[in-house]
Amino acid sequence: MMEVNYTDIVIVGAGASGIAAALTAIEKGCRVVLLEKGDKFGGAGMFGAQGLFAVNSQQQKAKNINYTVSDAFHELLEYTHYRSNAKITKKILNKSAETIEWLASNGLETELVNNTQEPHQKHAEVYHQYIDKYNGFQRLMDNFVSQGGILLTETSGLSIIKDNTDQISGIRISHKGIPSTINCKAVICADGGFIGNQEMVAKYSAIDPDVLHSMGERKATGDGIKMLEQIGGDTRHIGVFENHAATVTSPINSKWHQNSLFTLTNVPLLWIDKHATRFVNEEIVYDFALWGNATYAASGYYYIIIDQALISHLEKQQLNWTDAFERTFKTLSHEPISHKIGPFPTLRNDLTDAVKNKAAWTAKTLDELAIQLTLDPNKLNAAIKQYNKSVEHKKDTLFYKNSKFLSFKVEQGPFYALKARSTSLGTIGGIETNENMEVLDQKGNIIKRAYATGNNASGMYDTSYPTLEGISCAFAWNSGRIAGAAAVEALN
């Protein structure tokens, strides 16, 4: 490891918010050391995300999109029922357009694309997709290093040190298991929340961790949150999960996947919860955040019920339903959208394979299926009888599902149940900050020269991930830039 004894600012985590903070601070003349726990920088902002939200960008202006900071501000606060921090929200939104230009000037260009989810097509376009993502991130890092920045990979933060005047004076780190200390004046914790820490997930999740399927950054184990908590940071809003859709996975084979079954997860078939009842209008599948919230609220999982008649239909015929993820994939690759699924000639074999991999169950009768799923057979039969009646009359009196999707009764055995589990992109609540991303204690006092950004910071959300596309990635980039600038100002 390069010997580093002293610097101005240490940033923990080299994802989007960490890179943003590091590059901003070094552009303003500070000495910066950027720590990355893994052997590759980028985090979820690079390996997971495809772009970010912005409002009033030059690209939006060029397309005459009439969507203002005021519009976005009210939309976000209404989504959170004003249980989020209005000052943070305003500052993030105000900076978002400038950040698009700043990224481009540093080598990561974006393009404004159509919103990627079906319910958002009438909403103003806000999603700025990365162009040449991996090379763009590399150019950002090259710019940081060329200006004297130091990137230390395989290095994690252990604890923040204060001197006898209660000022930050350093940070204890571990590089490949070897502890050392870097003396510094400010610390920015940007290491992505705690989705990779099973103990913390179990503590703060409202559902059984066994049914929570994480798509988040495994290296995000709450190090920054714990370090800031140790010096008094307020963690009373920790525990918000970035719920995003649901998925069918195998508990015995992490690599198991069947494209046909993934598609069936993404259309509004019949869903049954752990109480053997319908729990939502299944059309919620088309809005990923709301779909994720509905799944989380249903104890984190549900069953997709399929009968032989539907299987026989899908093996031979296309269905004019939209796969919820088709627009996402096709928009980002600039391909036309079909709004169709199937046919799936191997569907029966795919379902058999799912049963073998414990991702599904099958039985000749609904009573037998209920017993396998540990559900009440009477309740399951009643729920399906009610659903079949809705299909017959093309009217869902329970949850008002569109008649287009009331096309298939569930009455011909054998029957199958696919288990869809709650999916999380990460955690999005941790340390309380003000609008400058300065860490606050439980009395609302600033802990000087300590900052939390991205998924380490609370304030932008209430209990869930908003439906504005790319907003969490925008929060990462913009909160990082804000923290980097605030740290430099504090030192000056």
Order of alpha helices (4+ residues) and beta strands (2+ residues): beta-alpha-beta-alpha-beta-alpha-alpha-alpha-beta-beta-alpha-beta-beta-beta-beta-beta-alpha-beta-alpha-beta-alpha-beta-alpha-beta-alpha-alpha-alpha-beta-alpha-alpha-beta-beta-beta-alpha
